[in-house]
Amino acid sequence: MRPKAGVFCHNGLGDGVNCLVLSNTLQLNGWQVDTFQNTIGSMQEWFPHLSVQPYPPLSDLPKVLSSYDWFFVVHNDTHEFVVKLIQEGKRRFPEQMKVIYLYPSKHIVNEPYYTDCLVEPHLSIAENLRLFCEKILHLPKISKSNGFIPPADLTHRKFPKRIVVHPTSARLTRNWPKEKFVKLALHLKDEGYRLVFVPGGAKEKEEWKDLSDLGFEVPVFPTLDLLARFIYESGYLIGNDSGLGHLASALGVPTLTFCRRKTWANMWAPSFSKGVVVSPSSLIPNIRGLRLRDRHWKKFITVGMARRAFERLMQTTEAIAKLAGPTKSPF
């Protein structure tokens, strides 16, 4: 009988995109897998072989606990259902309840189950999940793929000069300044690129709608699926450390990401396909109590740095494409 697993992932978009590496690898090894996550469900067409469901109500906890042989909780202990799931699971079958905390050090959080998944801080999240399947679960078939299968009616990077710009994120402290995004966009527009801004929620869309006056598009996508389709056929994505960068990377679209710290980027930068991360120089002091680099990282990343980084990304992407020869998609 095939093992049954429930994978419970944090609801952030980037968490969901990366978490499917675990679900997909379990499925490749013959497991029956249900993934619980509230963000990526509208993209079910992209992974028809993987069941993704919204989080169940707390009243369904007894049913869930009796439905699976294994439980994997990835980067999430704040949801009420998950808190109870971990408590009951660790009490009743501790070895089959794995809590996976994707932090570079056990000292960052007070995590009693850190040894469930020993994280390598110099490796990406996707690679750490791959290692978990290899070193902890000892699965024979190992993959870093999250199982995305693009819809047949799409053409990968059909519009190579179209750049999706994601200037927001889940936290304001992660956002490169608006004026710098605009200056970079104007430069790229002069270089012949078509810039399309995709802010986050309704409030952010309102704050960025004035860019249409500068000739930039600020479209609205009713679902994540429609946005994914748009990104898949675009040439590049530029944005902050956020979920859309991970989505673009998983779709084979080259990414340019702004991140306040290199060590954080080692784990959390988009990693499924070619990308460049721009962060402040490590020579800038960041001693405890002062944290000059962390507090003022937005000042230390200039528009000139971003322009040069995009040039590197573009040149590398073109070189890889020439070596690979004519192809429609990396999938």
C-alpha positions as CSV (number, residue, x, y, z in Angstrom):
1,M,0.0,0.0,0.0
2,R,1.3,3.4,-0.9
3,P,2.2,5.8,2.0
4,K,-0.2,8.7,2.4
5,A,1.2,12.1,3.3
6,G,-0.3,15.5,4.3
7,V,2.0,18.5,3.5
8,F,1.0,21.6,5.4
9,C,2.7,24.8,4.0
10,H,2.9,28.4,5.1
11,N,0.4,30.5,3.0
12,G,3.0,32.8,1.4
13,L,3.2,32.4,-2.3
14,G,7.0,31.8,-2.3
15,D,6.5,29.2,0.5
16,G,3.9,27.4,-1.6
17,V,6.0,27.4,-4.8
18,N,9.0,26.0,-2.9
19,C,7.0,23.6,-0.8
20,L,5.8,21.7,-3.9
21,V,9.3,20.4,-4.2
22,L,8.6,18.2,-1.2
23,S,5.1,17.2,-2.5
24,N,6.4,16.5,-6.0
25,T,9.3,14.3,-4.8
26,L,7.0,12.3,-2.5
27,Q,4.7,11.8,-5.4
28,L,7.6,10.7,-7.7
29,N,8.3,8.0,-5.1
30,G,4.8,6.6,-5.3
31,W,3.3,8.4,-2.3
32,Q,-0.2,9.7,-2.2
33,V,0.1,13.4,-1.3
34,D,-2.3,16.2,-0.3
35,T,-0.8,19.6,0.0
36,F,-2.6,22.2,2.2
37,Q,-2.0,25.9,1.2
38,N,-4.3,28.8,0.8
39,T,-2.5,30.8,-2.0
40,I,-1.6,28.6,-5.0
41,G,-4.9,26.7,-5.4
42,S,-6.0,28.7,-8.5
43,M,-2.9,27.3,-10.2
44,Q,-4.0,23.7,-9.9
45,E,-3.9,23.3,-13.7
46,W,-0.1,23.8,-13.5
47,F,0.3,20.7,-11.3
48,P,-2.6,18.4,-12.1
49,H,-0.8,15.4,-10.5
50,L,-0.5,17.2,-7.1
51,S,-3.6,17.8,-5.0
52,V,-3.6,21.3,-3.4
53,Q,-6.4,22.1,-0.9
54,P,-7.1,25.1,1.4
55,Y,-6.5,24.6,5.1
56,P,-9.3,22.7,6.8
57,P,-11.2,24.0,9.8
58,L,-10.0,23.1,13.3
59,S,-13.0,20.8,13.7
60,D,-11.6,18.5,11.0
61,L,-8.4,17.9,13.0
62,P,-9.4,14.3,14.2
63,K,-10.3,13.4,10.6
64,V,-7.0,14.7,9.3
65,L,-4.9,13.0,11.9
66,S,-6.5,9.6,10.9
67,S,-6.1,10.2,7.2
68,Y,-2.3,10.1,6.7
69,D,0.7,8.0,7.5
70,W,3.1,10.9,7.5
71,F,2.7,14.7,8.2
72,F,5.0,17.4,7.0
73,V,4.6,20.9,8.4
74,V,6.8,23.4,6.4
75,H,7.7,26.8,7.9
76,N,4.4,27.3,9.7
77,D,3.5,27.3,13.4
78,T,1.1,30.3,13.5
79,H,-2.0,28.9,12.0
80,E,-4.4,27.6,14.7
81,F,-5.0,24.3,12.9
82,V,-1.2,23.7,12.4
83,V,-0.4,24.5,16.1
84,K,-2.9,21.8,17.2
85,L,-1.8,19.4,14.4
86,I,1.8,19.6,15.6
87,Q,0.9,19.2,19.3
88,E,-1.3,16.1,18.7
89,G,1.0,14.6,16.0
90,K,4.1,14.9,18.1
91,R,2.3,13.3,21.1
92,R,0.8,10.4,19.2
93,F,3.4,9.6,16.4
94,P,6.4,11.8,16.8
95,E,8.6,10.1,14.1
96,Q,5.9,10.5,11.4
97,M,5.3,14.2,12.2
98,K,8.1,16.3,10.7
99,V,8.3,20.0,11.4
100,I,10.5,21.7,8.8
101,Y,11.8,25.1,9.8
102,L,13.6,26.8,6.9
103,Y,15.8,29.1,9.0
104,P,19.6,29.4,8.6
105,S,20.2,28.7,12.3
106,K,18.4,27.0,15.1
107,H,19.3,30.0,17.3
108,I,17.0,32.3,15.3
109,V,13.9,30.7,16.6
110,N,13.1,28.7,19.8
111,E,12.3,25.6,17.8
112,P,12.1,22.3,19.6
113,Y,11.9,20.2,16.4
114,Y,14.8,21.8,14.5
115,T,16.5,18.4,14.1
116,D,13.5,17.2,12.0
117,C,15.2,18.9,9.1
118,L,18.8,20.1,9.4
119,V,19.0,23.2,7.2
120,E,22.1,24.1,5.2
121,P,22.1,27.9,5.2
122,H,24.3,28.2,2.1
123,L,21.7,26.3,0.0
124,S,18.4,27.5,-1.4
125,I,15.0,26.5,0.1
126,A,14.3,24.2,-2.8
127,E,17.7,22.5,-2.4
128,N,17.2,22.1,1.3
129,L,13.8,20.3,0.7
130,R,15.5,18.1,-1.9
131,L,18.2,17.2,0.8
132,F,15.4,16.5,3.3
133,C,14.0,13.9,0.9
134,E,17.4,12.4,0.4
135,K,19.0,12.5,3.8
136,I,16.1,12.3,6.2
137,L,13.5,10.4,4.3
138,H,16.0,8.3,2.2
139,L,13.8,8.4,-0.9
140,P,15.3,6.7,-3.9
141,K,14.1,9.2,-6.5
142,I,15.3,12.8,-5.7
143,S,14.3,16.0,-7.6
144,K,14.5,19.8,-7.0
145,S,11.5,20.3,-9.4
146,N,8.2,21.4,-7.9
147,G,6.3,19.7,-10.7
148,F,5.0,22.6,-12.7
149,I,3.6,21.6,-16.1
150,P,2.8,24.7,-18.2
151,P,-0.6,24.8,-20.0
152,A,-0.2,23.7,-23.6
153,D,-1.6,26.9,-25.1
154,L,1.3,29.0,-23.7
155,T,4.7,29.8,-25.3
156,H,7.6,30.2,-22.9
157,R,9.1,33.7,-22.9
158,K,7.0,34.6,-26.0
159,F,7.7,38.3,-25.3
160,P,11.4,38.4,-24.5
161,K,11.4,42.2,-24.2
162,R,8.5,42.3,-21.7
163,I,9.6,42.8,-18.1
164,V,7.3,42.2,-15.2
165,V,8.1,44.5,-12.3
166,H,6.9,43.5,-8.8
167,P,7.7,46.5,-6.7
168,T,6.0,45.4,-3.4
169,S,6.1,42.5,-1.0
170,A,4.6,41.1,2.2
171,R,6.7,43.6,4.3
172,L,7.4,47.2,3.6
173,T,10.9,46.8,5.0
174,R,11.7,44.5,2.0
175,N,10.7,47.0,-0.6
176,W,13.3,48.9,-2.7
177,P,12.1,52.5,-3.0
178,K,9.5,53.5,-5.6
179,E,11.5,56.3,-7.1
180,K,14.4,53.9,-7.8
181,F,12.1,51.4,-9.5
182,V,10.8,54.2,-11.7
183,K,14.3,55.4,-12.7
184,L,15.3,51.8,-13.5
185,A,12.1,51.3,-15.5
186,L,12.6,54.5,-17.5
187,H,16.1,53.4,-18.3
188,L,15.0,50.0,-19.5
189,K,12.1,51.5,-21.5
190,D,14.7,53.7,-23.3
191,E,16.6,50.4,-24.1
192,G,13.5,49.1,-25.8
193,Y,11.9,47.0,-23.1
194,R,8.2,47.0,-22.2
195,L,7.7,47.4,-18.5
196,V,4.6,46.0,-16.8
197,F,4.2,46.8,-13.1
198,V,2.4,44.2,-10.9
199,P,1.9,45.5,-7.4
200,G,0.5,43.4,-4.6
201,G,-2.9,44.0,-2.9
202,A,-5.5,46.6,-3.6
203,K,-3.8,49.3,-1.5
204,E,-0.5,48.8,-3.4
205,K,-2.2,48.9,-6.8
206,E,-3.8,52.3,-5.9
207,E,-0.3,53.6,-4.9
208,W,1.3,52.5,-8.2
209,K,-1.5,53.3,-10.7
210,D,0.0,56.7,-11.4
211,L,2.8,55.0,-13.4
212,S,0.4,54.8,-16.4
213,D,1.1,58.5,-16.8
214,L,4.8,57.5,-17.6
215,G,3.7,55.0,-20.2
216,F,3.9,51.9,-18.0
217,E,1.2,49.3,-17.8
218,V,-0.3,48.5,-14.4
219,P,-2.8,45.7,-15.2
220,V,-5.0,43.8,-12.8
221,F,-5.0,40.0,-12.7
222,P,-8.1,38.5,-11.1
223,T,-6.4,35.2,-10.2
224,L,-2.9,33.9,-9.6
225,D,-3.3,31.5,-12.5
226,L,-3.8,34.4,-15.0
227,L,-0.8,36.2,-13.5
228,A,1.3,33.1,-13.8
229,R,0.4,32.8,-17.5
230,F,1.4,36.3,-18.1
231,I,4.8,35.9,-16.3
232,Y,5.4,32.6,-18.1
233,E,5.3,34.4,-21.5
234,S,7.3,37.4,-20.3
235,G,11.1,37.8,-20.7
236,Y,12.1,38.7,-17.2
237,L,10.9,39.6,-13.7
238,I,12.4,42.3,-11.5
239,G,11.2,42.7,-7.9
240,N,11.8,42.6,-4.2
241,D,12.4,39.5,-2.1
242,S,8.9,38.1,-2.5
243,G,6.7,35.3,-3.8
244,L,6.4,36.4,-7.4
245,G,10.2,36.0,-7.8
246,H,9.9,32.4,-6.8
247,L,7.0,31.9,-9.0
248,A,8.8,33.4,-12.0
249,S,11.9,31.3,-11.3
250,A,9.8,28.1,-11.1
251,L,8.3,29.1,-14.5
252,G,11.8,29.4,-16.1
253,V,11.7,33.2,-16.2
254,P,15.0,34.9,-15.3
255,T,14.8,37.1,-12.2
256,L,16.5,40.1,-10.7
257,T,15.8,40.4,-7.0
258,F,16.6,43.1,-4.4
259,C,17.5,41.7,-1.0
260,R,18.9,43.5,2.1
261,R,21.3,40.7,3.0
262,K,23.4,38.2,1.1
263,T,23.2,35.5,3.7
264,W,19.4,35.7,3.6
265,A,19.5,35.6,-0.2
266,N,21.6,32.4,-0.1
267,M,18.5,30.6,1.2
268,W,15.5,32.7,0.1
269,A,16.4,34.1,-3.4
270,P,14.6,32.5,-6.3
271,S,16.5,29.4,-7.3
272,F,14.7,27.3,-9.8
273,S,16.2,29.0,-12.8
274,K,18.7,31.8,-13.7
275,G,18.6,34.8,-11.4
276,V,20.7,37.7,-10.1
277,V,20.4,39.1,-6.6
278,V,21.4,42.7,-5.8
279,S,22.3,43.4,-2.1
280,P,24.5,45.8,-0.2
281,S,28.2,45.2,-0.1
282,S,29.3,43.0,2.8
283,L,32.0,45.6,3.5
284,I,29.4,47.9,4.9
285,P,29.3,47.5,8.7
286,N,26.5,45.5,10.2
287,I,27.6,45.0,13.7
288,R,25.1,44.1,16.4
289,G,23.4,47.2,17.9
290,L,24.2,49.3,14.8
291,R,23.1,47.2,11.8
292,L,24.0,49.9,9.4
293,R,23.7,47.7,6.4
294,D,20.3,46.2,7.3
295,R,18.7,49.5,8.3
296,H,19.9,51.4,5.3
297,W,20.1,48.7,2.6
298,K,17.8,50.6,0.3
299,K,20.3,53.5,0.1
300,F,23.2,51.2,-0.5
301,I,21.5,49.6,-3.6
302,T,21.7,52.2,-6.3
303,V,19.9,52.4,-9.6
304,G,23.3,52.0,-11.3
305,M,23.9,48.7,-9.4
306,A,20.5,47.5,-10.6
307,R,21.1,48.5,-14.2
308,R,24.4,46.6,-14.3
309,A,22.9,43.6,-12.6
310,F,20.1,43.4,-15.2
311,E,22.7,43.7,-18.0
312,R,24.5,40.7,-16.4
313,L,21.2,38.8,-16.2
314,M,20.3,39.5,-19.8
315,Q,23.8,38.6,-21.1
316,T,23.9,35.3,-19.2
317,T,20.3,34.4,-20.2
318,E,21.2,35.0,-23.9
319,A,24.4,32.9,-23.6
320,I,22.6,30.0,-22.0
321,A,19.9,30.2,-24.7
322,K,22.5,30.0,-27.4
323,L,24.2,27.0,-25.8
324,A,20.9,25.2,-25.4
325,G,19.8,25.8,-29.0
326,P,16.2,26.4,-30.2
327,T,13.7,25.4,-27.5
328,K,10.2,26.4,-26.6
329,S,10.3,25.8,-22.9
330,P,12.6,24.5,-20.1
331,F,10.0,22.0,-18.9
